[in-house]
Amino acid sequence: MPASRAAAQRYARALFGLAWEADQIATVRSDLQQLTRLTHQDAELGGVLLRPLYPAAQRRAVLRRLAERTGLSPLFTNFCQFLIDQRRTQELDAIRDEFEHLAETAAGRVQGEVTSAAPLSEEQLQRLRLLLSERTGLSVELTSSVDPSLLGGAIARVGGLVYDGSLRSRLDQLRAGLTGRT
């Protein structure tokens, strides 16, 4: 795992812990979404807040004005000021993604993705959703996509787990078994 991704996970877990203790998970989640959306919509704002090219004092002042205008919570504003001091604001998107994952998991939900050789019917998706929910112990929300190179079957990704039921994978396993390669 790249160092910046690992750092983003650490910061997200710390923020999640603070939000949990303050009973502000939904508020902080909304603040994270709002700030990342604003920095993507306004390139100048994103440049000042996310890139450590500007002095920290100037970046903190911009953040304070933005927090006042948009109603960002004090907990989140203080966290962002800490990110500015640590020169980690460029990882805000990754922190948001990890925070989302932590919030969903805490709520008993997880996002999943299924890739199949052909489009799946709603009934097939529902059966797969139930099976994955039983395996993970969480409520699984699935998005689906099609990859004809799979030949048949499907590959499901839930959290860090991959369930590979594709025909291509089975043929590769069979080929490896017949040729003596693992």
N, C-alpha and C positions, 0 to 999 in steps of 0.2 A: 504494500500500500504506500503510495507516495506520501512524503512527509507532510505536505500541505493538506492532503485529505485526512490524515491522522490528526493533525492539529484542528481542523474544522470539526471533526468528531468530538475531540476533547472539549472544545469551546461550546459546542451544541449541548453536550451532556451537562456541562457546568450551568449553562443557561437554563436547561430543562430542570435541573435540580433546584435552582433558585425560583423558577416559576412554579414548580410543584409545591415548594415550601410556602410560597406566598399565595397559593391557590389562584394563579394567574396564567395558567397554561394557554387558555383560549385567547387572552389579551395579548400575551407575548407572541403567540402564533400569528395573530392578526397584525401586530406591529411588524414582525419580520416580513410578512407578505407585503404589507404596505410599503415599507422602506425599500425592499428589493424591487418592487414594481416602479417606485418613483425614480430610483437610480437607473433603471433601464429606460424609462421614458424620457428622462432629462439627462443627456450626456454630460452636460456641464456639472450638474449636481453629482452625478456618478463619479466624474473625474475628481472632484474635490473630496468627496467622502471616501471613496474606495481606493484611491491611489495615494500612497504616502509621499507624493511629490510636494504637497503643500505642508506647511508647518502644522504640527499637531494642534497648537492653540487655535489656529484659523479653522481647522477641520472640526474641532470641538464646538467652536462658536456657530458654525454653520449647522451642526447637528442640533444644538440647543434651539436655534431659531426654527428649524424644521420641526422639532419635537413640539414646540409651542404652537406652531401653525396647524399641525396635523393631529395633535393630541396623543403622541406616543407616550406610553407609560414611563414613569420614572425608572422602574426596574430595567426596562429595555434600553432607555436612554443611557443609563449608567453603564450598562453592559457594552453598548456601542462606544462610549467614551473609553472604556477599558480596551476595546479592540483597536481604537485609534492609537492609544498609548503603546500597545503591543505591536503595532504595525501589521495587523491581521484583518483589516476591513476588506481587503480584496477577496477574502474567503467567505464573505457574507452569503453568497448564493449556496455554497456548500454547507454552511452552518444552517441555513434555512431548510435545506433538503434533509439534513440529519435530524433537525428539530421536528420536522414533519413526521419523519419515520418514528421517532421516539414518542411523539404525541399519539400517533395512530396505534402503536404497539401498546401504550399505556391504556388506551381506550378499548383494547381487545380487537383491533382491526389491523390488517396488513394489506399492502398493495401487492398484486401479483400480475404476471404477464404470461399469456399462453401464445405460443407460435405453433401453427398447424399447417399441414400441407394443403388443406382446403378450408374454406370458411366453416366455422362451427355453428350449429344451430343454437338457438337460445336454450333449448333443452339440454344439449350437450354441454354448453357453458355452465348451466346450473348444476348438472351432475358433477362436473369437474370442480366447480366452486365448493360444493359440499364435501367432496373427497379431500380437497386441499385443506378445507377448514377442519376436518376431522384429524388430518395428519399434523397440522400446525397448532391446533387448539385455539386458533384465532379466527375471526370472521375475515374471509378473504374477498377482496374486491378485485375482479379480473379485468384486464384489458386484453384484447386479442388482436393478432395479426396473422398474416398468411405468408408462408415461405414455401413455394412449390419444390424447392430443392430438398426438402425433408422427405419427399416421395410418399410418405404416409405417416400417420400418427401425429404426435404433438410433443412439444417441450414446454414445460411450465416452470417459471421462475417465481419463487415466493421468498421474499427476504433474501438471505444468502444461499438458499437451497435451490437446486435445479433437479427437476424430475424429468428425465429424458425418456420418453416413450416413442421416439421417432423411429421410423423404419430405417432411415439412413444409419442411425446409431446402432441398431440391431444388426444390420448388414456389416457394419465395421467390426462389431464384436465377433460375428461369425467368421469374417475374413481373418481376423487376428487369431482366432482359435484354430482355424484350418491351416494357417501358415506357421503357427507356433510363436507368433509375436504377440506381446501383451501391450 
